[in-house]
Structure formats: structure tokens, C-alpha cells
Amino acid sequence: MQSYTIGQAARLLGVSPDTARRWADAGRVATHRDESGRRVIDGRDLAAFSIEVGQGGGGEDDPSYTSVRNAFPGIVTAVKLGDVAAQVEIQAGPHRLVSLLTREAVEELGLEVGMRATARVKSTNVHIDRV
């Protein structure tokens, strides 16, 4: 299973490394030491925590999130395989993205829960609702 440093986790969660460190110190996400002595977070633990943060459990007053050219780097939180098609969910900061693609593509990419991935979005139609 892939593990992430505090800095890598912070980038995936869309927060500062200090915030990610405080969350780890408070026990909100489990860490352990790697062979080099660095604190790391197991990919599955980070995937579960990223869902919590994305649903508003982050605790930062005014986090800043950005998308450059419609790219959403995040962590895979779910993979559902069918006979031909597959569904992959990525949590990118507060954004949950769901993609439908072929099973073959998922297998070729080796996608699994807890690994980093980037969702790239291209759309000819964007709908905006007033809240």
C-alpha cells in the first residue's frame, strides 16, 4: 500500500502542511514512521480522511483550492468494477469527482483505493445554479 508524507497529504487535501500536521497530532488521521523515520499516512487512511474533509469536516476557516486547466489532483477513494465498465471516485480537496470508464482502462492504470490520481475535466457545457 502506498503511504504519503505529511506534505504530500496536505497537497492532496488542499491544505497547508501545518494544518495536515495539526490534524495528525490531534489524531484525526493515523500516521506511522517509515524506514527513514518520516511520519507517513497509509493511503487507505488518507482516502477515508479525504472524504471526511471533502464533506466539510476539514476545520480550516478559509481553505484555498485551485484547479489549473481543469486538473484535480487527489486520491482514489473508490473503484467499482463491472464486466465492461468501471466507476472511479477521486477526492480532490473538497471536490468529489466520479468518472465512468472502461474496466480495461482501470486495470491498465492499476487504479486502486489510496493511490494518487488526477482527474482531468473537459466539458463543452457548464451549468451554474444560483444558491
Secondary structure, DSSP 4 states (H G I P E B T S, - for coil): --EEEHHHHHHHHTS-HHHHHHHHHTTSS--EE-TTS-EEEEHHHHHHHHHHIIIII---SS-----BTTEEEEEEEEEEE-SSEEEEEEEETTEEEEEEEEHHHHHHHT--TT-EEEEE---S-------
